[in-house]
Amino acid sequence: MSARQKLTPNQLRKAWGVARETVVRWIRSGELPAINVAAPGRQPRYLIDVEDIRAFELRRRVAHAPEATPRKPRQTLKIPDYF
């Protein structure tokens, strides 16, 4: 048994500000590893290792976008005035 800290989906959802269902969806899809400590046939009780949480965060990290190059100003149509 690992002595590393583990969090529940509820604790993780509070830390990240997402719905519990979102955390459970990541677990069920395999994107976020977790263990089920519930008895067989019972409702799942997931625990997520903090190292798996760190790896998940690194995989989903958003890279900084390069600075945008300035756009050229739009050319306006030269319509002659007929008055």
C-alpha positions as CSV (number, residue, x, y, z in Angstrom):
1,M,0.0,0.0,0.0
2,S,1.4,3.4,-1.0
3,A,1.7,6.0,1.7
4,R,1.3,8.8,-0.9
5,Q,-1.5,11.3,-0.4
6,K,-4.7,10.6,-2.3
7,L,-7.7,12.8,-2.9
8,T,-11.4,12.1,-3.6
9,P,-13.2,13.4,-6.7
10,N,-15.0,15.8,-4.4
11,Q,-11.8,17.2,-3.0
12,L,-10.4,17.6,-6.4
13,R,-13.5,19.3,-7.9
14,K,-13.3,21.9,-5.1
15,A,-9.6,22.5,-5.8
16,W,-10.2,22.9,-9.5
17,G,-13.6,24.5,-9.4
18,V,-15.2,21.9,-11.7
19,A,-18.3,19.6,-11.3
20,R,-17.8,16.2,-9.6
21,E,-19.2,14.6,-12.7
22,T,-16.4,16.1,-14.7
23,V,-13.7,14.5,-12.5
24,V,-15.6,11.2,-12.6
25,R,-15.8,11.4,-16.4
26,W,-12.0,11.9,-16.6
27,I,-11.6,8.8,-14.4
28,R,-14.0,6.6,-16.4
29,S,-12.3,7.7,-19.7
30,G,-8.9,6.7,-18.3
31,E,-7.5,10.2,-18.6
32,L,-7.2,10.6,-14.8
33,P,-6.0,7.4,-13.1
34,A,-7.8,6.4,-9.9
35,I,-8.5,3.4,-7.7
36,N,-11.9,2.2,-6.6
37,V,-11.9,1.4,-2.9
38,A,-15.6,0.4,-2.8
39,A,-16.7,-3.2,-2.2
40,P,-17.6,-5.1,-5.4
41,G,-21.1,-4.2,-6.6
42,R,-21.3,-1.0,-4.6
43,Q,-21.2,2.6,-5.9
44,P,-17.6,3.5,-6.8
45,R,-15.5,5.3,-4.3
46,Y,-12.5,6.7,-6.2
47,L,-9.2,7.8,-4.8
48,I,-6.7,9.7,-7.0
49,D,-3.0,9.8,-6.2
50,V,-1.5,13.3,-6.1
51,E,1.3,12.2,-8.5
52,D,-1.4,11.2,-11.0
53,I,-3.0,14.6,-10.5
54,R,0.3,16.3,-11.2
55,A,0.8,14.2,-14.4
56,F,-2.8,15.0,-15.5
57,E,-2.2,18.7,-15.0
58,L,1.0,18.6,-17.0
59,R,-0.7,16.8,-19.9
60,R,-3.4,19.3,-20.0
61,R,-1.2,22.4,-19.6
62,V,-1.9,25.1,-22.1
63,A,1.2,26.5,-23.8
64,H,1.5,30.2,-24.1
65,A,0.5,31.3,-27.5
66,P,3.2,33.3,-29.4
67,E,2.6,37.0,-29.6
68,A,0.2,37.7,-32.5
69,T,1.6,39.6,-35.4
70,P,-0.2,42.9,-36.0
71,R,-2.8,42.7,-38.7
72,K,-2.6,44.9,-41.8
73,P,-5.4,47.5,-41.8
74,R,-8.3,46.8,-44.0
75,Q,-8.3,48.6,-47.3
76,T,-11.3,50.7,-47.9
77,L,-12.9,50.8,-51.3
78,K,-12.4,54.0,-53.1
79,I,-15.8,54.9,-54.3
80,P,-16.1,58.2,-56.2
81,D,-18.5,60.8,-55.0
82,Y,-21.2,61.8,-57.5
83,F,-23.0,64.8,-56.4
